[in-house]
Amino acid sequence: MSVENSKFRKTVGLFKGPLIVYVLCLAVFAVTMWNRLGESSHDNHYVYMAEAMLDGRFHIEGNPPHRNDWAQYGDKWYVSFPPAPAILMMPGVAIWGLDFNDRIFTLLLAAAAPALLLLLLQMMASRGRISRKPWEMGLLATLYALGTVYFFSAVQGSVWYTAHITGSVMLLLHLILSLDGRRPILAGLFLGLAFACRPPMLMAFPLFLYEMLRAHADDDAGNIFGWVSSAVRNAGFAKIVRRVVLFGIPILVVIGLLMLMNWARFDDPFEFGHGHLKVRQTARIAKWGLFHYHYLPHNLGIVLTSLPWISAEAPHIKVSLHGLALWFTTPVFLWLLWPAQRTRHYMWAAFTVALVALPSLLYQNSGWVQFGCRFSLDYTPILVLMLAIGGRKFGKLLVAGVVFSIVINLFGAVTFDRMWKYYAGGKDRDRIYQPD
């Protein structure tokens, strides 16, 4: 067998599993969406944004179709969400106009992220970076697709969830292209595009730096400073600087273009539009700003302690519209607290998760209305990656945890925005915890 044929067969083998995962996720997500697929979402902001940009403007024509999360500046209305998903929709909107189905668009992208996660794990395994069997990597891809809040988010199709899904795809492409730090331009481009979907994802940049340094560092270096110094010494200072610059250029280009867009819309390059949202939190934003430590206790309480309400009255289960705690919707993440190996890669990934999570924890909104903490999707791929590199054996208890996670998130995927009887409404709609 020739070298070329061997490489081809290896490449086909590498993509076979991810392709199967894509098709299976496409089927599961489509069945779970079911009656939603026939029409656009009620909150199809990105379609309006794409239609405006195709017409050479940033504002929408006339008044918005409703008053949920639109920004008003002067006498014009805008979509305040970063524009990457709208840009991807532009070919479809050019054909179908405002009738473009954003739910089908989201569905096609949603199936890609679990497939890309499996591809990332397989690539790491082929390079000796992780020691996981094929079934274990498949289990992690299944956990990500069906056992996290990615599941309920993937089957919505409305603006907030389309941003999460598109950003997740871009983040995973960034992680894949960051391996060994060999493709800094592409890695930077996809991190920039992730930022143009979900700004907190920009804080995932340390993982590229780790990959770039790891390829040259001495593994037996005593501490982080010695480890970094060994990488710079072995690779050469000029080479390290060159790769960092190449990584940063596309990110800065994306940020620069978004700042120009902000300036054209709101006369302020740092105003993305959320400061002009006409929402119920306007007074709070005016007092504390969009980001402040004032919001931290509230947001941490939801991420760590929000549980369903169990009562004797039908339907016996109620979920706060602020969403359920992260460890409750995906109890397998508790395994991350006790890794078998606290390797440098593991700790670097944990630090990256903390960086990505911080902006959302300081944000004026918890993600309300939601089944689980949807802002955690900004770093969920990294959490799953940590399960792979943590070294813990995938025993029966962990597999049972995956099954339990799938059951919980299947409930969320089926009931959210369909069966409101399971969600706190009326006078309890703003509650995090069960009333006395």
C-alpha positions in Angstrom: 0.0 0.0 0.0 1.4 3.4 -1.0 2.0 6.2 1.5 -0.7 8.2 -0.2 -3.3 5.5 0.1 -2.3 4.9 3.8 -2.8 8.6 4.6 -6.1 8.6 2.7 -7.4 5.6 4.6 -6.3 7.2 7.9 -8.1 10.5 7.1 -11.3 8.6 6.1 -11.1 6.6 9.4 -10.6 9.8 11.3 -13.8 11.5 9.9 -16.0 8.4 9.8 -17.0 8.5 13.5 -17.7 12.3 13.5 -19.8 11.9 10.3 -21.9 9.2 12.0 -22.3 11.4 15.1 -23.4 14.3 12.9 -26.1 12.2 11.2 -27.3 10.7 14.5 -27.5 14.1 16.2 -29.2 15.6 13.2 -31.9 12.9 13.5 -32.3 13.2 17.3 -32.4 17.0 17.2 -34.9 17.1 14.3 -37.2 14.6 16.0 -37.1 16.6 19.3 -37.7 19.9 17.4 -40.6 18.2 15.5 -43.4 20.8 15.1 -41.0 23.7 15.2 -39.2 22.9 12.0 -42.0 24.0 9.7 -41.6 27.7 10.4 -39.1 30.4 11.5 -38.8 31.0 15.2 -40.7 33.9 16.8 -37.4 35.5 17.8 -35.7 35.4 14.4 -33.6 38.6 15.0 -30.7 37.3 12.9 -32.9 37.0 9.9 -33.8 40.6 10.2 -30.1 41.5 10.7 -29.1 39.5 7.6 -31.8 41.2 5.5 -30.7 44.6 6.7 -27.0 44.0 5.9 -27.9 42.6 2.4 -29.7 45.9 1.9 -26.6 47.9 2.9 -27.9 49.1 6.4 -27.6 48.0 10.0 -31.0 49.0 11.3 -34.2 47.1 10.5 -36.9 48.7 8.4 -39.8 50.1 10.5 -40.6 48.7 13.9 -39.6 45.2 15.1 -42.2 42.5 14.9 -42.3 42.5 18.7 -40.5 44.1 21.6 -38.4 41.2 23.0 -34.7 42.1 23.0 -34.4 44.8 20.3 -32.2 47.8 20.7 -33.5 51.3 19.9 -31.1 54.2 19.2 -32.7 57.4 18.1 -35.7 56.5 16.0 -34.2 53.3 14.6 -34.3 49.7 15.8 -31.3 47.3 15.7 -30.3 43.8 16.6 -27.8 44.1 19.4 -26.4 40.5 19.2 -23.0 40.0 17.6 -23.4 39.4 13.8 -21.6 36.1 12.9 -24.8 34.0 12.8 -26.5 36.7 10.7 -23.6 36.8 8.2 -23.8 33.0 7.8 -27.5 33.3 7.2 -27.1 35.9 4.4 -27.1 33.5 1.5 -30.3 31.9 2.6 -31.9 35.3 3.4 -30.9 36.5 0.0 -33.0 33.7 -1.5 -36.0 33.5 0.9 -35.9 36.9 2.5 -37.6 37.2 5.9 -39.1 33.8 5.4 -35.7 32.1 5.8 -36.1 29.3 8.4 -33.6 30.1 11.2 -34.6 26.9 13.0 -33.4 24.6 10.2 -30.2 26.7 10.0 -29.7 26.1 13.7 -30.4 22.4 13.4 -27.8 21.9 10.7 -25.2 23.6 12.8 -26.3 22.0 16.1 -25.4 18.5 14.8 -21.9 19.7 13.9 -20.6 20.6 17.4 -20.8 17.0 18.9 -19.2 15.7 15.7 -16.4 18.2 16.0 -15.9 17.4 19.7 -15.4 13.7 18.7 -13.0 14.8 16.0 -11.0 16.8 18.5 -10.8 13.8 20.9 -9.8 11.4 18.1 -7.0 13.8 16.9 -5.7 14.1 20.4 -5.8 10.3 20.9 -4.0 9.7 17.6 -1.2 12.0 18.8 -0.9 10.3 22.1 -2.3 13.2 24.0 -5.1 11.2 25.7 -5.5 7.5 26.4 -9.2 7.0 25.7 -10.8 4.1 24.0 -13.2 4.7 21.0 -16.3 3.9 23.1 -15.1 6.4 25.8 -14.7 9.2 23.2 -18.1 8.3 21.8 -19.6 8.5 25.3 -18.2 12.0 25.8 -19.6 13.1 22.4 -23.0 11.7 23.5 -22.7 13.4 26.9 -22.1 16.7 25.2 -24.9 16.4 22.7 -27.6 14.9 24.9 -26.4 15.2 28.5 -25.8 18.9 28.8 -27.9 22.0 28.3 -26.6 21.9 24.7 -29.5 19.5 24.0 -32.3 21.9 25.0 -30.5 24.8 23.3 -30.0 22.9 20.0 -33.7 22.4 19.5 -34.9 25.9 20.0 -33.8 27.9 17.0 -34.4 31.4 18.4 -31.8 34.1 18.4 -30.2 33.4 21.8 -29.8 29.7 21.2 -28.6 30.2 17.6 -25.8 32.4 19.0 -24.9 29.6 21.5 -24.9 26.9 18.8 -23.0 28.9 16.2 -20.4 30.0 18.8 -20.0 26.4 20.0 -19.1 25.2 16.5 -16.6 28.1 16.1 -15.0 27.4 19.5 -14.6 23.7 18.7 -13.0 24.5 15.3 -10.7 26.8 17.2 -9.7 24.0 19.6 -9.1 21.6 16.8 -6.9 24.1 14.9 -5.0 25.1 18.0 -3.6 21.6 18.5 0.2 21.8 18.7 -0.1 25.5 17.8 0.6 24.8 14.2 -2.2 26.8 12.6 -2.2 30.1 14.4 -4.0 32.1 11.8 -6.9 29.7 11.4 -7.1 29.2 15.2 -7.3 32.9 15.7 -9.8 33.3 12.9 -12.3 30.9 14.5 -11.8 32.3 18.0 -12.6 35.7 16.5 -15.7 34.2 14.9 -16.7 32.6 18.2 -16.3 36.1 19.8 -18.6 37.4 17.0 -21.3 35.0 18.3 -20.7 34.9 22.0 -18.1 37.5 23.3 -17.1 35.6 26.4 -15.7 32.8 24.2 -12.8 35.2 23.4 -11.4 34.3 26.8 -10.6 30.8 25.6 -7.4 32.0 24.1 -5.1 30.5 26.8 -5.7 27.0 25.3 -4.0 28.1 22.1 -1.1 29.5 24.1 -0.8 26.2 26.0 -0.8 24.1 22.7 1.9 26.4 21.2 4.1 26.2 24.2 3.6 22.5 24.9 5.0 21.5 21.6 8.4 22.9 22.6 8.4 22.8 26.5 10.2 20.4 28.7 7.5 18.3 30.5 9.7 17.9 33.5 10.0 21.6 34.1 9.3 22.3 37.8 6.8 25.1 37.6 4.9 27.2 35.1 7.7 29.8 34.8 10.3 27.1 34.1 7.9 25.4 31.7 7.2 28.5 29.7 10.9 29.5 29.7 11.9 26.0 28.4 9.4 26.4 25.5 10.7 29.9 24.6 14.3 28.6 24.8 13.7 25.5 22.7 11.5 27.1 20.0 13.3 30.5 19.9 11.8 33.7 21.1 11.2 35.0 17.6 9.2 31.9 16.6 7.0 32.2 19.7 6.3 35.9 19.1 5.6 35.3 15.4 2.9 32.6 16.2 1.3 34.8 18.8 1.1 37.7 16.3 -0.3 35.5 13.6 -2.8 34.2 16.1 -3.8 37.7 17.2 -4.1 39.3 13.8 -7.5 37.7 12.7 -8.9 38.2 16.2 -8.0 41.9 16.1 -9.4 42.2 12.6 -12.8 40.7 13.7 -12.9 42.9 16.8 -12.0 46.0 14.7 -14.8 45.3 12.2 -17.3 44.9 15.0 -16.1 48.1 16.6 -16.6 49.9 13.3 -20.1 48.4 13.1 -20.8 49.6 16.6 -19.6 53.1 15.7 -21.8 53.2 12.6 -24.8 52.1 14.6 -24.5 53.7 18.0 -21.7 56.3 17.6 -19.6 54.3 20.1 -17.2 51.6 19.1 -17.5 49.9 22.5 -21.4 49.8 22.4 -22.7 46.5 21.0 -26.2 47.6 21.5 -27.2 45.9 24.8 -27.1 49.2 26.5 -29.9 50.3 24.3 -32.1 47.3 24.8 -35.7 48.0 25.7 -36.1 45.4 28.4 -37.4 45.1 31.9 -33.9 45.3 33.3 -33.3 48.8 31.9 -33.3 50.5 35.3 -30.9 48.0 36.8 -28.5 48.4 33.8 -28.6 52.2 34.2 -27.7 51.8 37.9 -25.1 49.0 37.9 -24.1 48.7 34.2 -24.1 45.6 32.1 -21.3 44.0 34.1 -20.7 44.4 37.8 -19.8 42.2 40.8 -23.2 43.2 42.2 -24.7 40.5 39.9 -22.2 37.8 41.0 -24.0 36.3 44.0 -27.3 36.1 42.0 -25.6 34.4 39.1 -23.5 32.0 41.2 -26.6 31.0 43.2 -28.2 29.9 40.0 -25.2 28.1 38.6 -24.5 26.2 41.8 -27.7 25.9 43.8 -30.9 26.2 41.7 -32.9 22.9 41.9 -36.3 21.8 40.7 -39.3 22.2 43.0 -41.0 19.0 44.1 -44.5 19.2 45.4 -47.6 17.1 46.0 -49.6 19.1 43.5 -49.7 18.3 39.8 -47.5 18.4 37.8 -45.3 17.7 40.9 -42.2 19.2 39.3 -41.4 22.9 38.7 -38.3 24.5 37.2 -37.3 28.1 37.9 -37.2 30.2 34.7 -33.6 31.1 35.9 -32.7 27.5 35.1 -31.2 24.6 37.0 -27.8 24.3 38.5 -25.0 23.2 36.2 -24.1 20.2 38.3 -27.7 19.1 38.4 -28.3 19.1 34.7 -25.0 17.4 34.1 -24.0 15.6 37.3 -21.0 14.0 35.4 -19.3 17.3 35.7 -18.8 16.5 39.4 -16.1 14.1 38.3 -14.0 17.1 37.3 -13.5 17.9 41.0 -11.5 14.6 41.5 -9.4 14.0 38.4 -7.0 11.1 38.5 -4.3 13.3 37.1 -4.0 17.1 37.7 -1.8 17.5 34.7 -0.6 20.9 33.4 -3.1 20.6 30.5 -5.9 19.9 32.9 -5.1 22.8 35.1 -4.6 25.1 32.1 -8.1 24.1 30.8 -9.6 24.7 34.3 -8.1 28.2 34.3 -9.5 28.8 30.8 -13.0 27.7 32.0 -12.8 30.2 34.8 -11.8 33.0 32.4 -14.6 32.2 30.0 -17.2 31.9 32.7 -16.3 35.2 34.5 -18.0 37.6 32.1 -21.3 35.8 32.4 -21.1 35.6 36.1 -20.7 39.4 36.2 -23.5 40.0 33.7 -26.8 41.6 34.5 -28.8 38.7 33.2 -28.6 35.1 34.3 -29.8 33.7 31.0 -33.5 34.0 32.1 -35.7 32.4 30.6 -34.0 28.9 30.4 -34.1 25.2 31.4 -30.4 25.1 32.5 -27.6 27.5 32.6 -27.2 28.3 28.9 -24.3 30.6 29.4 -22.3 27.5 30.4 -22.3 26.5 26.7 -19.5 29.1 26.3 -17.2 26.6 28.1 -19.0 23.3 28.0 -16.7 21.8 25.3 -13.7 22.5 27.5 -15.4 20.8 30.5 -15.9 17.7 28.4 -12.3 17.9 27.2 -11.3 18.0 30.9 -13.2 14.7 31.4 -11.1 13.2 28.7 -7.7 14.4 30.0 -8.5 14.0 33.7 -7.5 10.3 33.6 -10.4 8.9 35.7 -11.6 5.5 34.7 -14.9 5.4 32.9 -16.6 2.9 35.2 -20.2 2.0 35.7 -20.9 4.9 38.0 -19.8 7.4 35.4 -21.8 5.7 32.7 -24.8 5.8 35.0 -24.1 9.5 35.5 -24.1 10.0 31.7 -27.5 8.2 31.4 -29.0 10.3 34.2 -27.7 13.5 32.5 -29.3 12.5 29.3 -32.7 11.8 31.0 -32.6 15.2 32.7 -31.7 17.1 29.5 -34.2 15.1 27.4 -36.9 16.4 29.8 -35.6 20.0 29.2 -35.4 19.5 25.4 -39.0 18.2 25.2 -40.7 20.5 27.7 -39.0 23.9 27.4 -41.0 26.4 25.5 -43.7 23.8 25.0 -45.0 22.6 28.4 -45.0 25.7 30.6 -46.8 23.8 33.3 -43.4 22.5 34.4 -41.9 26.0 34.7 -42.6 28.6 37.4 -45.0 31.2 36.2 -47.3 33.9 37.5 -46.0 35.4 40.8 -43.2 32.8 41.0 -41.7 33.6 37.5 -38.8 35.5 39.0 -38.0 33.0 41.8 -34.8 31.0 41.9 -35.8 28.8 44.8 -39.0 27.1 45.9 -41.3 29.4 47.8 -42.1 28.6 51.5 
